[in-house]
């Protein structure tokens, strides 16, 4: 089978016939444990670090993202400790992909501990081409003083190893529970491929009981293969429908309120667009709360469970308005409502979700355009100010971020991206439903 035309694909070996497995297992391979962190892409452009969440095609993290939560603070602080020697060894057209751990459960797997400096180097993108050579990843992980992808096995499989892997791949899910017994998927593969191991990655003398997969790369091409754990259990999000209903209800009511005031008269400060946006939203939020504070406090809804985690709280050091900070310090409800508003009006939306209809989308996007025009007008008046850093936020020079260590949780989601394809069956009208 010719895999050279499938170099960008991740090919699942579960269900493949023995001939294909024999071809792959006869080569020199590298087998490593899949790491479930929070993916970030990092580039040193010669002046500052540019950090993108999730994928290399994402928008770079900006001041708005940082103000909304404390999540990325440890990573940003760490990269800004790099000296000129390290920066000089980071080619400007390379992107380094890390699995980021703000705590021991950034995704669906809970680990015993976090990796070195909270980072695992996973791949490198050079001029648009993704590289996974393990020796190079190890070299750069040493340079950055972070962990590298956890390799379970390197080399050519023995006959006994090949037969054990094929045995697993040809065993039904029902029978696997009998095969594993009280052990686990990760225990099974570590003991086959690395019998001396007494624990899996980030586990203290223990094996990860909910590992999703192991990953295999051959030495003569860039194809990646995976062996999936049929017994893997993904964390399910509860009350997602209620979450998105409340989220959109907050937006509709704030949007309706803003139609009743002259936002052109609101004073703005800041020299960067994201800085000016935060200041504008703070001013609008203050006016909004002064008018409907009691209704907001009596608004009967459940704050999502993840919001209890310190890393998802508002980063108050980046909120420039004292009154806004005072308001959101009064109540978790007010802080959550501000978080929803701050993170929602800086980009347009495409599809209806929650209580948003097609007409609501039009009204919402029109308001985003209006805010953009106000910000453009304000920034154009500041053209005599040096804006050379306007497009790229220098995290190191602009502010010193402080953060707390916290427990488990997931990245605060872009609710629209998450729920666009899951329209709610119930549509509520755009008025807060409050219990007095």
Secondary structure, 3 states (H helix, E strand, C coil): CCCHHHCCCEEECCCCCHHHHHHHHCCEEEEEECCCCEEEEEEECCCCEEEEECCCCCCECCHHHHHHCCCCHHHHHHHCCCCHHHHHCCCCCEEEEEEECCCCCCCCCCCCCCCHHHEEEEEEEECCEEECCHHHHHHHHHHHCCEECCEEEEEECCHHHHHHHHHHHCCCHHHHHHHHCCCCHHHHHHHHHCCCCCCCCCCCCCCCCCCCEEEEEECCCCCEEEEECCCCCCCCCCCHHHHHHHHHHHHHHHHHHHCCCCHHHCCCCCCCHHHHHHHHHHHHHHHHHHHHHHHHHHECCCCCHHHHCHHHCCCHHHCCCHHHHHHHHHCHHHHHHHHHHHCCCCCCCCCCCCCCCHHHHHHHHHHHHHHHHHHHHHHHCCCCCCCCCCCCCCHHHHCCCCCCCCCCCCCCCCHHHHHCCCCCCCCCCCCCCECC
